[in-house]
Amino acid sequence: MKKLSFLLIFTLTILVSHSHAQVQTNTQTNSSDNSIIEKATYRLFPTTNIYNFIKLNTRNGKMWQVQWSTDTDKRFVTNLSLVSLVGEADEKNGRFTLSPTQNINTFLLIDQLDGRVWQVQWSIDPEKRFIIPIE
């Protein structure tokens, strides 16, 4: 009985130790991935249209619509906003980020340092692209 109890405790100790080490490894991997993203000047945000992404300069809020395709004539990058939303001295990697909305063509841009928010509209049609502050 003592041998069985010892084996059971020993096995449980090994299992608990292994799972704890695995959780720590996963946490460390995820945190390093996040630090890379936070340090990135440019990020691509997918839209629900599989061919279109929004490229964001996370330092100053400038944005472009990027469309990929296997057809050369259907690939393009176009401006959504070339206006810097902060002064050059206030630029910082990771300052701006985008969140999708339930409208497939609309994202919300947020300045993560001061909380300002903009509505970002992308479209294949140039007249329907815009960015406006939400105040």
N, C-alpha and C positions, 0 to 999 in steps of 0.2 A: 504493500500500500504506500509506504514511504517513497519507494522508487517511482511508482506511478505518479504520485503527487509532485515529486521533484521534476520528472519529465514534463508534466503538464505545465508547471510554473516556468521551467526553462524554455519550453516551446512558445508559450505566450510572451515571455520577455523578448525573445528573438523577433517574433511577429510584430510586436508593438514598436520595438527599436527600428525595424526595417521600414515600417509604414511612416514613422516619424521622420526618418532620414529622407524618404521619398518626398514627403510634403515639403521639407526644407529645400530640397533640390528644385522642385517645381516652383516654389516661391522665389527662389533666387533667379531662376531662368526668367520668370515673368517680370520680375522687377528690373532685370537688365534690359529686357525688350522694351519696357516702358521708358527707361532712361534714354534709349536710342531714339524712340519716338519723340520724347520731350526735347531732345537736342536737335531734331531734324528741322532744317529751314523750310523744306518743301514736303508736303504730304499730298497723296492722292486719295480722294474720297469717292467711293463708288456711288453711282446713282442706281435707280431701279432699272434703267435702260442699260442693258449689258454692254453697250458700246461706248457709253459716256461716263467720264469721271470729272470731278472738279479738282484742279490742282491749286493748292492754297500755299501762299507764302505765310508761314506761321509767325514770322517776325512782324509783318506790317499789314496783313489782311488782303494783299493783292491776290486776285484769282483769275484762273483761266479754265475754259471748258476744253477737255481733251476727248477726242473721239478716235477710237481705234477701229481698224477694219482690215480684212485681208485684201480689199480693193484699195489700191493706192489713191485713187481719186476721192475716196470717202474718209480718209484719215485727215484730221486737222487739229490744230490748237487755235482757239480764239479767245479774245479778252472777255472776261466778265467784269473785272474792275481793276484798273491800273492805278487807282488812287490809294496812296498809303494812308491808313487810318490812324497812324501815330507819327510823331516826329522821329527823325532818324535816331536821336539820342535815346528814345524810349523803346526802340525795337529790341525784341528778345525772342529767341527761338522758343516755340511752343506757346507764345502769347495768345494766338488766335486758333480756334478750332471750329469745325462745322458739325452740325447735327441735322440729320434728315428729318423731314416732317412726313405726314401721311399723304401730302401732295407730291407726286413723283418728280415734279420740276422745282420744288421749293426746299431750300435748306435754311437753317438759322446759323448765322455766324456770330460767335461770341468772343469778346475780348475777355480773356480769363483773368486779367489783372484788375480791370475797372468795372466789368459787368455790362458794358454796352452791348447791344444786340442789333443785328441787321437781318433783314429778309433778303435772301439771295435766290434769284430766279434764273435758271439756265433753260435753254431751249435750242432746238435746231434753227428756229426762226430768229434772226438777229434782233428784230423789233421787240421780241418778248423777253430778252435778257435784261436783267437789272439787279441792282442792289440798293436797298433803301433802309435807313435807320428805323428802328422800332423804339419810339420814345414814350 
